[in-house]
Amino acid sequence: MNIEEPVAQGNALLQKGFRPFFLLATAGGMLMILIWVASYAGLAASPADYYGHNVWHLHEMLFGYSTAVIAGFLLTAVANWTGRETATGTSLAILAAVWLAGRIAPLLPLPELLIALLDLTFLPLLAGLLASRIIVTGNKRNYFVPVLLSLLWFANLGIHLQALGISDSFALPGQRLALAMIWLLICVIATRILPAFSKSGLTDYRGQRNAHTDKLAILACAAFAIAYTSNLTWLLGTTGLLACALICVQLIQWRDRKVWQVPLLWVLHLGYGWLALGLLMIGLQALGFINSPFNLGLHAATIGAVGGLTLGMMARVSLGHTGRKLNPNKAVITAFILVQLAVLMRAVLPLFVPQHYISLVQFSGLLWGIALGIFVVVFTPILISARPDGRPG
């Protein structure tokens, strides 16, 4: 791949990694969620026999939606961190096509090995491309990026080994490892960007970062990731509570009442808060304090943290990096609110009305799908158009 080729001004979609990948993530995520809701309600057949019904849903939200958002963010951020462009033009188009092939392949009557190979190609390409920039520039602070992407690839490999019938015990550890790595990445990135975004978005911002708290929070989330992947019950409980407590301390240190007046800030702070609650619920369930057959903590940390934070971050990056004011319209704010309602229905209300669990799951998925659809409608014209100031990017 020629990752430094010049990009024509007219081809705005391929000028920065966030442009195609945020569109793919939201459009694909919307379709994945709505199809899954329809099949969950018995209105449609499961779309991918290769994985199985529930595994397809989880796999596509992790290795479809989440990895597309991660790719869009990191391709853009690493260029800023290192001062070197990552992928543009043809190289970016190829990378996006590889991601798309992994989504479409399980829906087609292809050989199973080919399905696995197509899906397993994306993360090594992304990791290698980013590593070439990070390592060459000696950007040691971000060496964790290719390492984390490599661990995500191993998690995906475990799921495919079970789908191929090579192993009957790799899928669940793979799913757990992928979730743990994404939550750890959220902790690292949120620690970097939430105070910075708050400071740039507010006059006289009163929040303060504490380097010791930030390091401890990341270490606690890393310990939780180990416990969650290995499913060590006692360690899962203690690290879940510890990580929750430290994230809450971070949020208190970063607090400023004016945050709640700015949609692009409160959606990010709330998303990080949902991660704290999700880890707490997972920890309490491991210790036996929450007795529920439903994975409520899991969905607090996925719909709430992954869904809320990614939607807010994609909106901010899409506006800021295309030279527009950081003022989302009412439709986008509505999407932020719909995600909060979706996580309440999926992760909180079942504690109080478990008899309505199936309906709550369906409505939650529908709301999240609508939220992603709103992003697609509002941001497609922005992401496929050149910057209004005429600058590249």
N, C-alpha and C positions, 0 to 999 in steps of 0.2 A: 504493500500500500504506500502510495506517495502521500504522506499525511501533511505535507506543507504546500500542496499545489495551490495556486491562486484561485480564488472563487470569483466568478463574474457577479457584478452587482445585481444583475437581474435575477440571479438564482438565490433569492434570499433564504429559502428553506434550508439550504445546505451551507450557510455561512457560519453557523455555530451549532454545536451538538445539542443544545437544549431545544432548538426549533423542531427537528423531526421527532426526537425522542419524547418530548412532552406531548406532542400530538398523538404519537403511537401509543403512549402509555394511557392517555385519557380515553381516546377512541376505543382502543383495544380493551381497556379495563371496563368501560361502560358495557361493551358487548359481552365480555366474559361474565360480568356480574348478572346482567339481565337474563342471559341464557341459563346461567346456573339457577337463578331464582325460578325461572319457568320450569326447569327440570325438577327442582326441589318441590315445586307445587304440583308436579305430575302433569304439567301442560305440554311438556316436550321431553324427548328422549335425551339421555346423556350424550353430549357431543363427541366425547373422546373415549372409546372403549380401551384404548391403549393404556391409559392411566387408571381408569375407573372413575366413577362419578365424583366422589368427594376429593380424591387425590388430584383429579384434574383441576378442580376449583382452587384448592390450596396451591398446587404447583403453578398455575397461571397467575395467581395474585402475587406469588413470590418471584418466580422467574420470568413472568411476563410483565405485569404492571410494575412491580417494584424495581426490577433490574433496568427497565426502560427509564424510569425516573432517575435512578442512580446514575445511569449512563449519561443522561442529559445534563445532570448536575455536575458530575465529575469531569466530563469533557470540557465543560465551560470553566469550572473552578480550577482545574489543573493548569489550563492555559494562563489563568490569572496568577496562580501560585508560582509557576515556573517562568513566566514570560515567554513561553513558546506555545504556538498553536498546536492543538491536538489533531482532530480530524475535521476536514472540510471537503466540500465538493464531492468528487467521485468516491473518495475514501469513506466519507461520512455516509454516502448513499449505500455503499456496500455493507457497512456495519449495520445500518438500519435494516437492510434487506435480509441479513443473516438473522437478526432478531425476529423479523416477521416470518421467516421460514420456519423458525422454531415454534411459532404460534399456530401456523397453518398445517404443518406436517401431521400432527396427531389427528386432524380432522379428515385426512385423506387416506385412501386405501393403499398406503405405502408399506414397504417392508419395515418391520419394527426397528431393526438395527439402523436403518436410514433415518427414521424419526429421531432416535436417540442421538445420532451423530449430528444431525442438523441443529438440534436444540443445545447440544453440548459445545458447539463451536463458538457461540457468542461471547461468553465470559472470558475465555482465554484470549480472544482477539482484543477485547476491551482492556483486560488487565495488561497485556503486552504493550499495547499502544500507550497507555497511561504510564506504565513503568519506564518506558523508553524516555519519556519526558522527565519524570521525577528523578530517576537515577542519574541520567546524564547531567542534570543541573545540580546534583548534590542536594536535592530538596529532602533532607533526612526526616524532617517533621512529618512528611506525608508518605513515608515508606509503607505505612500501614495499609494504604489503598490497594496496591496489588496483592498484598497478603490476604486482606479481607475478601477481595474478589476471587482469589484462588480457593479460599475456604468455601465460598458460595458455590464454586464449581464442583468441589468434592461433595457438597450436600446434594447438588443436582444429580451428580453421578450415582449416588446411593439410590435416589428415587428411580432412575432409569434402570439400574441393575435389577431392582425388584420388578419393574414393569416388563423387563425382558425375560424374567424367570430365572435369572442367574443366581439371585439370592432372595430369600423370603423374609429377611429381617433388616434390610438396609433403608427402606423407604422412611420409616418413622424417625430414626436418628437423622436422616438427611433433612427431613422437614424441620426437625427441632434445631439442627445446626443452622439452617438457613434463617429461620426466625430469629435465633439468637444473634447471628451476625448482623442482620438488618436492624435489630434493636440497639446493638452496640454502636453501629454506624450512626443511628439517630442520636444517641447520646453524644458522640464525638462531634458531629456536625452541629447539633443544637447548641452545644457548649461554645462553639466558635461563633455561630451566626446570630443567635438570639440577642445577646447583649449588643453586638455590633449593629444589627438591624434596628434595635430599640433606640440606640444612641443616635443613629443617623435619621431616624424617623420622628424623633421627639426633640423639641427644644427644652433645654434644662433637664435632660434625663437624669433621674436620681438613682437608678439602679447601679450596683457595683459588682464587678466580677471579683471572685476570690480564687486565685490560682490553686490553692490547696484544696478547696472544696471541689473545684472542677476536676482535678486529678483523682481525688478520692471517688467521685461519682463515676468517672470512666473506669477506674479499677473495679468498683463494685459491680458495674454493668458487665465487665469482662468476667468477673467471678460468677455472676449470675448466668452468663452465656455458657460457661463450662458446666455449671450445675444443671442447666436446662437441657443441654445437649446430652449429657450423661445420665440425666434423670435420677440424680442423687437426691432423694426426698428431703433429708434433713438439711443438706447444703442449699437446696433450692429454696426452702423456706427461709433460712437465715439470710441468704444473699438477696432474695426478693425484697424482704423487709428493709435490709440495709440500703439497697440501691434506691428503693422508693424514698427513704428518708433523706438520702443525699440529694436526689433530684429535687425534692421539695425544698431543701435548704437552698439549692441553686435558684429556684424560682422565687423564693423569698428575697434573696440577695439581689436579684434582677428586677424586683417589683417596682412599678411606678403606676399610679392610678391612671395616668394618661394613656397607658398601653391599651386600656379597654375602650378608648375612643378611636383607635386606629385598627380597622379590620385586618390589615396585613400583618399586624403585630399580635392582636389577641388570638387569631387563629393558630399562630405558631406557639404561643405560650400555652394555650389550651391543649394543643396536640402533645406538647412535652408533658403537660400535667396528666394526660391520659396514659402516657407511658408509665409514669409513676404509679398511677392507680392500677394499671394492668399488671405490673410486676408485683405490687402489693397483693392483689387478688390471687395471682398464681402462687405466691409464697404462702398466703394464708390457707389456700386449698391444699397445698402440699403438707402443711402442718396440721390439717384436719379442722381448721376453724371455719372454713366454708364448705358446706356439704351440698354440692350441686352436681348433677350429671352433665351439666353444660360447661363448655370451655369459655366461661365468661371473661376471665382475666386475659386469655388469649385474644379475644375480640376487642377488649378495651385497648390492648396494646397494638392491634392491627388496624381495625377501622378507626379508632380514635387517634392513636399516635401516627401510624403509617399513613392512614387516609387523610387525617386533618393536617398533619405537617407537610405532606407532599403536595396537597392541593394549595395550601398557602404559599409554600416555597415556590412552586411552579408559577403561580400567579405573580409573585414578586419578581422573580427572575425574568419572566416573560415581559413584564412591563419595563423593568429597569434596564435590561440588556437590549431592548429595542428602542430606547430613548424616549420612553413615555413616562408620564407622571405616575407616581405610585398611589393612584386613587382608583381602586376597582369600582366598577359600577354596581348597581343594586342587584343585578343578576348574579354576579360573582359573590357578593356578600350573602345572597340567598343560598348559594352552593355551600359556602362555609357553614351556614346554620344547618343545612340539611345533613351534613356529615355529623354534626354534633347530635342531632336527633337520631341519626342512624345508629351511632354507638350507644346512646342511651337505651334504645330499643333492643339492641343485640347483647349488651353487656351488663346492663343495670336492671331494667324492668323484669327480666326473667327471675330475679331474686324474689320479687314481690308477687308476680302473677305467672308462675311457671306453667299453669294450665294453658296459657296463650302463647307458649314458646314458638310454635310453628308459625303462627301468624306474625309474631314479632320479627322472626328471622326473615320472612318474606318482605315485610314492610321496610325493614332495615336495609336489605339488599336493594330494594326499589329506590329508596331515598339516596343511597350512595351512587347508584347508577345514574339517577337524575342529576346529581351534583356533578359527576364527571361529564355528563352530556352538556350541561351548562358551560363548563370549561371549554369543551370542543366548539360550541357555537360561538362563544365570545372571543376565544383566542385564536381560532383558525385564521381569520383575516389578519391578525397581528403577526402570527408566526410565519406566514407565507409571504409577508410583505417586507420590503426594505425599510430600514429605519427612516422615520420622517426627517431626521437631520442629515441624511445622506451619508452617514458614516457606515463603514462595514461592521457586520456583527449581527 
